[in-house]
């Protein structure tokens, strides 16, 4: 579980940095909405993976 936590934090930080730079340069409202939605789904899936595991009942 700790491995998933550390890897998730690193991965989410890297994806958020990349998407943040992209949104900073493009500044289109639909892109911002999509990026925020994707990051929300990413964090939601990460939390479910931490709670139930990779093949848990939530999958």
mmCIF file of the N, C-alpha and C atoms, coordinates in Angstrom:
data_MODEL
# 
_entry.id   MODEL 
# 
loop_
_atom_site.group_PDB 
_atom_site.id 
_atom_site.type_symbol 
_atom_site.label_atom_id 
_atom_site.label_alt_id 
_atom_site.label_comp_id 
_atom_site.label_asym_id 
_atom_site.label_entity_id 
_atom_site.label_seq_id 
_atom_site.pdbx_PDB_ins_code 
_atom_site.Cartn_x 
_atom_site.Cartn_y 
_atom_site.Cartn_z 
_atom_site.occupancy 
_atom_site.B_iso_or_equiv 
_atom_site.pdbx_formal_charge 
_atom_site.auth_seq_id 
_atom_site.auth_comp_id 
_atom_site.auth_asym_id 
_atom_site.auth_atom_id 
_atom_site.pdbx_PDB_model_num 
ATOM 1   N N  . UNK A 1 1  ? 0.827   -1.185 0.000   1.00 0.00 ? 1  UNK A N  1 
ATOM 2   C CA . UNK A 1 1  ? 0.000   0.000  0.000   1.00 0.00 ? 1  UNK A CA 1 
ATOM 3   C C  . UNK A 1 1  ? 0.881   1.263  0.000   1.00 0.00 ? 1  UNK A C  1 
ATOM 4   N N  . UNK A 1 2  ? 1.957   1.234  0.737   1.00 0.00 ? 2  UNK A N  1 
ATOM 5   C CA . UNK A 1 2  ? 2.834   2.403  0.782   1.00 0.00 ? 2  UNK A CA 1 
ATOM 6   C C  . UNK A 1 2  ? 3.463   2.656  -0.583  1.00 0.00 ? 2  UNK A C  1 
ATOM 7   N N  . UNK A 1 3  ? 3.743   1.573  -1.311  1.00 0.00 ? 3  UNK A N  1 
ATOM 8   C CA . UNK A 1 3  ? 4.291   1.717  -2.657  1.00 0.00 ? 3  UNK A CA 1 
ATOM 9   C C  . UNK A 1 3  ? 3.301   2.432  -3.565  1.00 0.00 ? 3  UNK A C  1 
ATOM 10  N N  . UNK A 1 4  ? 2.032   2.059  -3.483  1.00 0.00 ? 4  UNK A N  1 
ATOM 11  C CA . UNK A 1 4  ? 1.003   2.712  -4.295  1.00 0.00 ? 4  UNK A CA 1 
ATOM 12  C C  . UNK A 1 4  ? 0.832   4.178  -3.893  1.00 0.00 ? 4  UNK A C  1 
ATOM 13  N N  . UNK A 1 5  ? 0.965   4.450  -2.605  1.00 0.00 ? 5  UNK A N  1 
ATOM 14  C CA . UNK A 1 5  ? 0.829   5.827  -2.123  1.00 0.00 ? 5  UNK A CA 1 
ATOM 15  C C  . UNK A 1 5  ? 1.952   6.712  -2.669  1.00 0.00 ? 5  UNK A C  1 
ATOM 16  N N  . UNK A 1 6  ? 3.191   6.246  -2.529  1.00 0.00 ? 6  UNK A N  1 
ATOM 17  C CA . UNK A 1 6  ? 4.346   7.039  -2.985  1.00 0.00 ? 6  UNK A CA 1 
ATOM 18  C C  . UNK A 1 6  ? 4.320   7.199  -4.505  1.00 0.00 ? 6  UNK A C  1 
ATOM 19  N N  . UNK A 1 7  ? 4.084   6.095  -5.216  1.00 0.00 ? 7  UNK A N  1 
ATOM 20  C CA . UNK A 1 7  ? 4.042   6.157  -6.678  1.00 0.00 ? 7  UNK A CA 1 
ATOM 21  C C  . UNK A 1 7  ? 2.898   7.058  -7.148  1.00 0.00 ? 7  UNK A C  1 
ATOM 22  N N  . UNK A 1 8  ? 1.769   7.015  -6.454  1.00 0.00 ? 8  UNK A N  1 
ATOM 23  C CA . UNK A 1 8  ? 0.639   7.870  -6.808  1.00 0.00 ? 8  UNK A CA 1 
ATOM 24  C C  . UNK A 1 8  ? 0.943   9.343  -6.619  1.00 0.00 ? 8  UNK A C  1 
ATOM 25  N N  . UNK A 1 9  ? 1.576   9.675  -5.496  1.00 0.00 ? 9  UNK A N  1 
ATOM 26  C CA . UNK A 1 9  ? 1.935   11.072 -5.237  1.00 0.00 ? 9  UNK A CA 1 
ATOM 27  C C  . UNK A 1 9  ? 2.895   11.584 -6.315  1.00 0.00 ? 9  UNK A C  1 
ATOM 28  N N  . UNK A 1 10 ? 3.917   10.790 -6.623  1.00 0.00 ? 10 UNK A N  1 
ATOM 29  C CA . UNK A 1 10 ? 4.895   11.202 -7.634  1.00 0.00 ? 10 UNK A CA 1 
ATOM 30  C C  . UNK A 1 10 ? 4.228   11.328 -8.999  1.00 0.00 ? 10 UNK A C  1 
ATOM 31  N N  . UNK A 1 11 ? 3.429   10.346 -9.368  1.00 0.00 ? 11 UNK A N  1 
ATOM 32  C CA . UNK A 1 11 ? 2.760   10.370 -10.670 1.00 0.00 ? 11 UNK A CA 1 
ATOM 33  C C  . UNK A 1 11 ? 1.770   11.514 -10.814 1.00 0.00 ? 11 UNK A C  1 
ATOM 34  N N  . UNK A 1 12 ? 0.973   11.733 -9.786  1.00 0.00 ? 12 UNK A N  1 
ATOM 35  C CA . UNK A 1 12 ? -0.004  12.822 -9.834  1.00 0.00 ? 12 UNK A CA 1 
ATOM 36  C C  . UNK A 1 12 ? 0.704   14.171 -9.912  1.00 0.00 ? 12 UNK A C  1 
ATOM 37  N N  . UNK A 1 13 ? 1.787   14.322 -9.163  1.00 0.00 ? 13 UNK A N  1 
ATOM 38  C CA . UNK A 1 13 ? 2.541   15.580 -9.212  1.00 0.00 ? 13 UNK A CA 1 
ATOM 39  C C  . UNK A 1 13 ? 3.130   15.825 -10.601 1.00 0.00 ? 13 UNK A C  1 
ATOM 40  N N  . UNK A 1 14 ? 3.654   14.775 -11.226 1.00 0.00 ? 14 UNK A N  1 
ATOM 41  C CA . UNK A 1 14 ? 4.244   14.940 -12.559 1.00 0.00 ? 14 UNK A CA 1 
ATOM 42  C C  . UNK A 1 14 ? 3.183   15.262 -13.608 1.00 0.00 ? 14 UNK A C  1 
ATOM 43  N N  . UNK A 1 15 ? 2.054   14.565 -13.554 1.00 0.00 ? 15 UNK A N  1 
ATOM 44  C CA . UNK A 1 15 ? 0.973   14.823 -14.518 1.00 0.00 ? 15 UNK A CA 1 
ATOM 45  C C  . UNK A 1 15 ? 0.393   16.215 -14.306 1.00 0.00 ? 15 UNK A C  1 
ATOM 46  N N  . UNK A 1 16 ? 0.197   16.601 -13.040 1.00 0.00 ? 16 UNK A N  1 
ATOM 47  C CA . UNK A 1 16 ? -0.351  17.926 -12.759 1.00 0.00 ? 16 UNK A CA 1 
ATOM 48  C C  . UNK A 1 16 ? 0.605   19.026 -13.221 1.00 0.00 ? 16 UNK A C  1 
ATOM 49  N N  . UNK A 1 17 ? 1.906   18.808 -13.054 1.00 0.00 ? 17 UNK A N  1 
ATOM 50  C CA . UNK A 1 17 ? 2.884   19.791 -13.526 1.00 0.00 ? 17 UNK A CA 1 
ATOM 51  C C  . UNK A 1 17 ? 2.828   19.919 -15.044 1.00 0.00 ? 17 UNK A C  1 
ATOM 52  N N  . UNK A 1 18 ? 2.814   18.789 -15.731 1.00 0.00 ? 18 UNK A N  1 
ATOM 53  C CA . UNK A 1 18 ? 2.762   18.816 -17.191 1.00 0.00 ? 18 UNK A CA 1 
ATOM 54  C C  . UNK A 1 18 ? 1.486   19.497 -17.684 1.00 0.00 ? 18 UNK A C  1 
ATOM 55  N N  . UNK A 1 19 ? 0.346   19.097 -17.134 1.00 0.00 ? 19 UNK A N  1 
ATOM 56  C CA . UNK A 1 19 ? -0.920  19.676 -17.586 1.00 0.00 ? 19 UNK A CA 1 
ATOM 57  C C  . UNK A 1 19 ? -1.027  21.143 -17.188 1.00 0.00 ? 19 UNK A C  1 
ATOM 58  N N  . UNK A 1 20 ? -0.470  21.506 -16.037 1.00 0.00 ? 20 UNK A N  1 
ATOM 59  C CA . UNK A 1 20 ? -0.475  22.901 -15.623 1.00 0.00 ? 20 UNK A CA 1 
ATOM 60  C C  . UNK A 1 20 ? 0.311   23.786 -16.576 1.00 0.00 ? 20 UNK A C  1 
ATOM 61  N N  . UNK A 1 21 ? 1.478   23.305 -17.007 1.00 0.00 ? 21 UNK A N  1 
ATOM 62  C CA . UNK A 1 21 ? 2.277   24.060 -17.988 1.00 0.00 ? 21 UNK A CA 1 
ATOM 63  C C  . UNK A 1 21 ? 1.518   24.182 -19.305 1.00 0.00 ? 21 UNK A C  1 
ATOM 64  N N  . UNK A 1 22 ? 0.879   23.084 -19.720 1.00 0.00 ? 22 UNK A N  1 
ATOM 65  C CA . UNK A 1 22 ? 0.135   23.110 -20.974 1.00 0.00 ? 22 UNK A CA 1 
ATOM 66  C C  . UNK A 1 22 ? -1.037  24.097 -20.897 1.00 0.00 ? 22 UNK A C  1 
ATOM 67  N N  . UNK A 1 23 ? -1.763  24.087 -19.779 1.00 0.00 ? 23 UNK A N  1 
ATOM 68  C CA . UNK A 1 23 ? -2.893  25.005 -19.614 1.00 0.00 ? 23 UNK A CA 1 
ATOM 69  C C  . UNK A 1 23 ? -2.392  26.451 -19.537 1.00 0.00 ? 23 UNK A C  1 
ATOM 70  N N  . UNK A 1 24 ? -1.225  26.670 -18.928 1.00 0.00 ? 24 UNK A N  1 
ATOM 71  C CA . UNK A 1 24 ? -0.651  28.006 -18.824 1.00 0.00 ? 24 UNK A CA 1 
ATOM 72  C C  . UNK A 1 24 ? -0.369  28.593 -20.205 1.00 0.00 ? 24 UNK A C  1 
ATOM 73  N N  . UNK A 1 25 ? 0.095   27.755 -21.134 1.00 0.00 ? 25 UNK A N  1 
ATOM 74  C CA . UNK A 1 25 ? 0.435   28.238 -22.476 1.00 0.00 ? 25 UNK A CA 1 
ATOM 75  C C  . UNK A 1 25 ? -0.789  28.368 -23.373 1.00 0.00 ? 25 UNK A C  1 
ATOM 76  N N  . UNK A 1 26 ? -1.731  27.463 -23.281 1.00 0.00 ? 26 UNK A N  1 
ATOM 77  C CA . UNK A 1 26 ? -2.857  27.456 -24.214 1.00 0.00 ? 26 UNK A CA 1 
ATOM 78  C C  . UNK A 1 26 ? -3.986  28.368 -23.735 1.00 0.00 ? 26 UNK A C  1 
ATOM 79  N N  . UNK A 1 27 ? -4.368  28.312 -22.481 1.00 0.00 ? 27 UNK A N  1 
ATOM 80  C CA . UNK A 1 27 ? -5.398  29.166 -21.879 1.00 0.00 ? 27 UNK A CA 1 
ATOM 81  C C  . UNK A 1 27 ? -6.734  29.153 -22.626 1.00 0.00 ? 27 UNK A C  1 
ATOM 82  N N  . UNK A 1 28 ? -7.206  27.957 -22.918 1.00 0.00 ? 28 UNK A N  1 
ATOM 83  C CA . UNK A 1 28 ? -8.529  27.792 -23.525 1.00 0.00 ? 28 UNK A CA 1 
ATOM 84  C C  . UNK A 1 28 ? -9.463  27.197 -22.469 1.00 0.00 ? 28 UNK A C  1 
ATOM 85  N N  . UNK A 1 29 ? -10.631 27.763 -22.331 1.00 0.00 ? 29 UNK A N  1 
ATOM 86  C CA . UNK A 1 29 ? -11.571 27.337 -21.289 1.00 0.00 ? 29 UNK A CA 1 
ATOM 87  C C  . UNK A 1 29 ? -11.942 25.856 -21.415 1.00 0.00 ? 29 UNK A C  1 
ATOM 88  N N  . UNK A 1 30 ? -12.266 25.334 -22.614 1.00 0.00 ? 30 UNK A N  1 
ATOM 89  C CA . UNK A 1 30 ? -12.578 23.907 -22.699 1.00 0.00 ? 30 UNK A CA 1 
ATOM 90  C C  . UNK A 1 30 ? -11.408 23.013 -22.258 1.00 0.00 ? 30 UNK A C  1 
ATOM 91  N N  . UNK A 1 31 ? -10.193 23.424 -22.566 1.00 0.00 ? 31 UNK A N  1 
ATOM 92  C CA . UNK A 1 31 ? -9.023  22.646 -22.150 1.00 0.00 ? 31 UNK A CA 1 
ATOM 93  C C  . UNK A 1 31 ? -8.885  22.662 -20.632 1.00 0.00 ? 31 UNK A C  1 
ATOM 94  N N  . UNK A 1 32 ? -9.125  23.785 -20.010 1.00 0.00 ? 32 UNK A N  1 
ATOM 95  C CA . UNK A 1 32 ? -9.040  23.886 -18.550 1.00 0.00 ? 32 UNK A CA 1 
ATOM 96  C C  . UNK A 1 32 ? -10.073 22.986 -17.895 1.00 0.00 ? 32 UNK A C  1 
ATOM 97  N N  . UNK A 1 33 ? -11.279 22.966 -18.431 1.00 0.00 ? 33 UNK A N  1 
ATOM 98  C CA . UNK A 1 33 ? -12.342 22.106 -17.898 1.00 0.00 ? 33 UNK A CA 1 
ATOM 99  C C  . UNK A 1 33 ? -11.952 20.640 -18.025 1.00 0.00 ? 33 UNK A C  1 
ATOM 100 N N  . UNK A 1 34 ? -11.419 20.252 -19.170 1.00 0.00 ? 34 UNK A N  1 
ATOM 101 C CA . UNK A 1 34 ? -11.008 18.865 -19.388 1.00 0.00 ? 34 UNK A CA 1 
ATOM 102 C C  . UNK A 1 34 ? -9.873  18.486 -18.451 1.00 0.00 ? 34 UNK A C  1 
ATOM 103 N N  . UNK A 1 35 ? -8.891  19.359 -18.293 1.00 0.00 ? 35 UNK A N  1 
ATOM 104 C CA . UNK A 1 35 ? -7.751  19.066 -17.423 1.00 0.00 ? 35 UNK A CA 1 
ATOM 105 C C  . UNK A 1 35 ? -8.206  18.913 -15.972 1.00 0.00 ? 35 UNK A C  1 
ATOM 106 N N  . UNK A 1 36 ? -9.062  19.785 -15.507 1.00 0.00 ? 36 UNK A N  1 
ATOM 107 C CA . UNK A 1 36 ? -9.558  19.676 -14.134 1.00 0.00 ? 36 UNK A CA 1 
ATOM 108 C C  . UNK A 1 36 ? -10.347 18.380 -13.957 1.00 0.00 ? 36 UNK A C  1 
ATOM 109 N N  . UNK A 1 37 ? -11.171 18.036 -14.937 1.00 0.00 ? 37 UNK A N  1 
ATOM 110 C CA . UNK A 1 37 ? -11.929 16.784 -14.873 1.00 0.00 ? 37 UNK A CA 1 
ATOM 111 C C  . UNK A 1 37 ? -11.035 15.555 -14.843 1.00 0.00 ? 37 UNK A C  1 
ATOM 112 N N  . UNK A 1 38 ? -10.008 15.562 -15.670 1.00 0.00 ? 38 UNK A N  1 
ATOM 113 C CA . UNK A 1 38 ? -9.074  14.435 -15.716 1.00 0.00 ? 38 UNK A CA 1 
ATOM 114 C C  . UNK A 1 38 ? -8.325  14.302 -14.399 1.00 0.00 ? 38 UNK A C  1 
ATOM 115 N N  . UNK A 1 39 ? -7.884  15.415 -13.834 1.00 0.00 ? 39 UNK A N  1 
ATOM 116 C CA . UNK A 1 39 ? -7.176  15.354 -12.555 1.00 0.00 ? 39 UNK A CA 1 
ATOM 117 C C  . UNK A 1 39 ? -8.100  14.876 -11.433 1.00 0.00 ? 39 UNK A C  1 
ATOM 118 N N  . UNK A 1 40 ? -9.364  15.278 -11.460 1.00 0.00 ? 40 UNK A N  1 
ATOM 119 C CA . UNK A 1 40 ? -10.315 14.796 -10.459 1.00 0.00 ? 40 UNK A CA 1 
ATOM 120 C C  . UNK A 1 40 ? -10.521 13.292 -10.567 1.00 0.00 ? 40 UNK A C  1 
ATOM 121 N N  . UNK A 1 41 ? -10.671 12.786 -11.792 1.00 0.00 ? 41 UNK A N  1 
ATOM 122 C CA . UNK A 1 41 ? -10.828 11.344 -11.992 1.00 0.00 ? 41 UNK A CA 1 
ATOM 123 C C  . UNK A 1 41 ? -9.567  10.586 -11.590 1.00 0.00 ? 41 UNK A C  1 
ATOM 124 N N  . UNK A 1 42 ? -8.404  11.172 -11.870 1.00 0.00 ? 42 UNK A N  1 
ATOM 125 C CA . UNK A 1 42 ? -7.136  10.547 -11.505 1.00 0.00 ? 42 UNK A CA 1 
ATOM 126 C C  . UNK A 1 42 ? -7.016  10.402 -9.988  1.00 0.00 ? 42 UNK A C  1 
ATOM 127 N N  . UNK A 1 43 ? -7.341  11.454 -9.271  1.00 0.00 ? 43 UNK A N  1 
ATOM 128 C CA . UNK A 1 43 ? -7.261  11.410 -7.806  1.00 0.00 ? 43 UNK A CA 1 
ATOM 129 C C  . UNK A 1 43 ? -8.317  10.469 -7.226  1.00 0.00 ? 43 UNK A C  1 
ATOM 130 N N  . UNK A 1 44 ? -9.506  10.461 -7.818  1.00 0.00 ? 44 UNK A N  1 
ATOM 131 C CA . UNK A 1 44 ? -10.567 9.550  -7.369  1.00 0.00 ? 44 UNK A CA 1 
ATOM 132 C C  . UNK A 1 44 ? -10.132 8.094  -7.526  1.00 0.00 ? 44 UNK A C  1 
ATOM 133 N N  . UNK A 1 45 ? -9.554  7.752  -8.674  1.00 0.00 ? 45 UNK A N  1 
ATOM 134 C CA . UNK A 1 45 ? -9.096  6.390  -8.913  1.00 0.00 ? 45 UNK A CA 1 
ATOM 135 C C  . UNK A 1 45 ? -7.943  6.029  -7.989  1.00 0.00 ? 45 UNK A C  1 
ATOM 136 N N  . UNK A 1 46 ? -7.059  6.963  -7.722  1.00 0.00 ? 46 UNK A N  1 
ATOM 137 C CA . UNK A 1 46 ? -5.932  6.719  -6.821  1.00 0.00 ? 46 UNK A CA 1 
ATOM 138 C C  . UNK A 1 46 ? -6.428  6.419  -5.404  1.00 0.00 ? 46 UNK A C  1 
ATOM 139 N N  . UNK A 1 47 ? -7.417  7.178  -4.939  1.00 0.00 ? 47 UNK A N  1 
ATOM 140 C CA . UNK A 1 47 ? -7.966  6.952  -3.606  1.00 0.00 ? 47 UNK A CA 1 
ATOM 141 C C  . UNK A 1 47 ? -8.652  5.590  -3.529  1.00 0.00 ? 47 UNK A C  1 
ATOM 142 N N  . UNK A 1 48 ? -9.412  5.236  -4.567  1.00 0.00 ? 48 UNK A N  1 
ATOM 143 C CA . UNK A 1 48 ? -10.063 3.921  -4.580  1.00 0.00 ? 48 UNK A CA 1 
ATOM 144 C C  . UNK A 1 48 ? -9.039  2.795  -4.602  1.00 0.00 ? 48 UNK A C  1 
ATOM 145 N N  . UNK A 1 49 ? -7.942  2.991  -5.326  1.00 0.00 ? 49 UNK A N  1 
ATOM 146 C CA . UNK A 1 49 ? -6.896  1.972  -5.359  1.00 0.00 ? 49 UNK A CA 1 
ATOM 147 C C  . UNK A 1 49 ? -6.246  1.832  -3.985  1.00 0.00 ? 49 UNK A C  1 
ATOM 148 N N  . UNK A 1 50 ? -6.035  2.932  -3.288  1.00 0.00 ? 50 UNK A N  1 
ATOM 149 C CA . UNK A 1 50 ? -5.456  2.852  -1.951  1.00 0.00 ? 50 UNK A CA 1 
ATOM 150 C C  . UNK A 1 50 ? -6.395  2.144  -0.973  1.00 0.00 ? 50 UNK A C  1 
ATOM 151 N N  . UNK A 1 51 ? -7.691  2.388  -1.108  1.00 0.00 ? 51 UNK A N  1 
ATOM 152 C CA . UNK A 1 51 ? -8.643  1.783  -0.183  1.00 0.00 ? 51 UNK A CA 1 
ATOM 153 C C  . UNK A 1 51 ? -8.870  0.296  -0.440  1.00 0.00 ? 51 UNK A C  1 
ATOM 154 N N  . UNK A 1 52 ? -9.081  -0.084 -1.708  1.00 0.00 ? 52 UNK A N  1 
ATOM 155 C CA . UNK A 1 52 ? -9.516  -1.429 -2.036  1.00 0.00 ? 52 UNK A CA 1 
ATOM 156 C C  . UNK A 1 52 ? -8.447  -2.279 -2.708  1.00 0.00 ? 52 UNK A C  1 
ATOM 157 N N  . UNK A 1 53 ? -7.326  -1.694 -3.099  1.00 0.00 ? 53 UNK A N  1 
ATOM 158 C CA . UNK A 1 53 ? -6.309  -2.459 -3.816  1.00 0.00 ? 53 UNK A CA 1 
ATOM 159 C C  . UNK A 1 53 ? -6.600  -2.461 -5.306  1.00 0.00 ? 53 UNK A C  1 
ATOM 160 N N  . UNK A 1 54 ? -5.699  -3.086 -6.045  1.00 0.00 ? 54 UNK A N  1 
ATOM 161 C CA . UNK A 1 54 ? -5.811  -3.077 -7.504  1.00 0.00 ? 54 UNK A CA 1 
ATOM 162 C C  . UNK A 1 54 ? -6.993  -3.897 -7.981  1.00 0.00 ? 54 UNK A C  1 
ATOM 163 N N  . UNK A 1 55 ? -7.255  -5.036 -7.365  1.00 0.00 ? 55 UNK A N  1 
ATOM 164 C CA . UNK A 1 55 ? -8.359  -5.888 -7.805  1.00 0.00 ? 55 UNK A CA 1 
ATOM 165 C C  . UNK A 1 55 ? -9.475  -5.972 -6.793  1.00 0.00 ? 55 UNK A C  1 
ATOM 166 N N  . UNK A 1 56 ? -9.647  -4.935 -5.995  1.00 0.00 ? 56 UNK A N  1 
ATOM 167 C CA . UNK A 1 56 ? -10.623 -4.938 -4.909  1.00 0.00 ? 56 UNK A CA 1 
ATOM 168 C C  . UNK A 1 56 ? -12.061 -4.876 -5.364  1.00 0.00 ? 56 UNK A C  1 
ATOM 169 N N  . UNK A 1 57 ? -12.993 -4.845 -4.419  1.00 0.00 ? 57 UNK A N  1 
ATOM 170 C CA . UNK A 1 57 ? -14.414 -4.855 -4.751  1.00 0.00 ? 57 UNK A CA 1 
ATOM 171 C C  . UNK A 1 57 ? -14.891 -3.587 -5.473  1.00 0.00 ? 57 UNK A C  1 
ATOM 172 N N  . UNK A 1 58 ? -14.141 -2.525 -5.409  1.00 0.00 ? 58 UNK A N  1 
ATOM 173 C CA . UNK A 1 58 ? -14.534 -1.301 -6.083  1.00 0.00 ? 58 UNK A CA 1 
ATOM 174 C C  . UNK A 1 58 ? -14.235 -1.305 -7.566  1.00 0.00 ? 58 UNK A C  1 
ATOM 175 N N  . UNK A 1 59 ? -13.648 -2.360 -8.071  1.00 0.00 ? 59 UNK A N  1 
ATOM 176 C CA . UNK A 1 59 ? -13.272 -2.431 -9.489  1.00 0.00 ? 59 UNK A CA 1 
ATOM 177 C C  . UNK A 1 59 ? -14.242 -3.253 -10.269 1.00 0.00 ? 59 UNK A C  1 
# 
